[in-house]
């Protein structure tokens, strides 16, 4: 294992040398992938430095403990051996985890789409509950959120809402949220007190950069329309709403949240780029599907990942067989327990593959 990390040191030095050149520093298309690769290798290099230093200290302590004629010195050296040996073992475990293949999109911002599924008005209210949970989770982690498009229901829920979350490691955390979220509860309009089941789908897309996806202007059709909903008289007078259609794929994105047509177009373009990038990622996943079938699943929109049962204050993650009785806290943005469990299950799977 340590030999593998030592072999990566040469590549790390090459990257640092390349990034120091003006030619690369001024070319985002070359600089960004190198920066991402360096960020992945840097923790490994830190572990390697610690391992080499600690190994030298351990060897010196062992030599003294075995060969010194001074009893006090031998005792001190043996105490150092007893301290350093488990620390080296701990470093080895950290190195195993650091060597696991990483998702190149983990450091990206995300675009989240929540859509009401089965269940009528109750599904729209459930979609709104999920949206609030993610907003509160983002607030806990000091992430920024911005709505791109929203389609409300008459009951105050959402048929669909698309929003961006910006901050460190957003995709690495929220990628486990993609899929179907099922809720079991008594709707406020239910006079008999019967439990209804509704669903909402969540899609978490890594935000794509222009260097990832190039979209030709000739491939885009832009339609303008009056924004609906709240917003004052300006909404009715100005065609601020923008719908972009990617002609080759037929994918359409509408943004109405801003009063400025330019701002809505910029937001729509960001979402469209992310959708096209997601299609490309799906194509790559399909090519190596056997290698990417994880216990926590692909997070596809058709995959039921969780059930939220209100009468029992229970949340069950079906991918990993986890049940927690803190639904009230989860909907208040306390998602770390669920996300950590999904991430741990994925790590364990990758470790098994590495050993096999």
Protein Blocks (a to p, Z undefined) as FASTA:
>chain_A
ZZmmmmmmmmmmmmmmmmmpmklmmmmklmmmmmmmmmmmmmmmmmmmmmmmmmmmmmmm
mmmmmmpcbfklmmmmmmmmmmmmmmmmmmmmmmmmmmpccdfklmpccdddddddehij
mlmmmmmmmmmmmmmmmmmnopacddfbdcddfkopafbdcdddddehklmmmmmmgccd
ddddddfklmnopacdddddddddddddfklpccdfklpccdddddehjeijmlmmpcfb
ccdddfknopacddfkbmblklmmmmmmmmmmmmmmmmmmmmmmmmmmmmmmcfkonoia
klcfbdcdfklopacdfknopacdffkmmmnopamlmmmmmmmmmmmmmmmmmmZZ
